């Protein structure tokens, strides 16, 4: 694996991360075409995702600050309610508990946290299977074709509504979390599946996009924590580690330059065009895999 290859993959990641076309699938196809070895686990792909995560922080920093603040505040309220429960049980008093979800941002925070439950379970239990799928020349192309079908169905059905965090149901949050958990497999677009699930749940287009990108933050952080142990594996060298970090920085830089323009495309719902793109890339990938 050369530095030039990693730079190329970082550029691909920075561009494709913010479109519902599966950046992981594109990375796997590019690696397979160049004859690159994945090295330990899927650490490189995770590091590149961590790089583009910086662009998400910059774009949604206001919402992220509010969510973090509300998450801490909700934690303190839960602790306070637990103390009140113990007090009421001991004294027989009937002191009122604090309402945990009492604002739009608290509801948004609760939805994100709930979505992470199936994401974590699916992501953790399928780690080895995902690593094997990433080595396949067939799976990424097939996954991108499935992504194209999903995007075309969403486009033709004109899915979407006017729901925001205040109107969203907790069951829809679980469904979106399941979709994000399944998207760990190469070719299945994380943003494509979660945005589509949000639109099918009646979310407004802007809220579905915001929800999709913000909920990626804990998922990517969790993935990097799981993969960080690979830095100590026998296959990892100091030079390879530095190369991975370089790729992460480049992915962050490219993502920061492209995210705003790409978000406009997603907001306008050009899913039919993206679906055709997925069909072309997926079909070409499958043809090449049999050559």
PyMOL commands that set and color helices and strands:
alter all, ss='L'
color gray80, all
select helices_A, chain A and resi 3-16+23-33+43-59+61-91+104-125+127-135+139-157+170-182+190-200+205-232+238-267+271-289
alter helices_A, ss='H'
color red, helices_A
deselect
rebuild
show_as cartoon
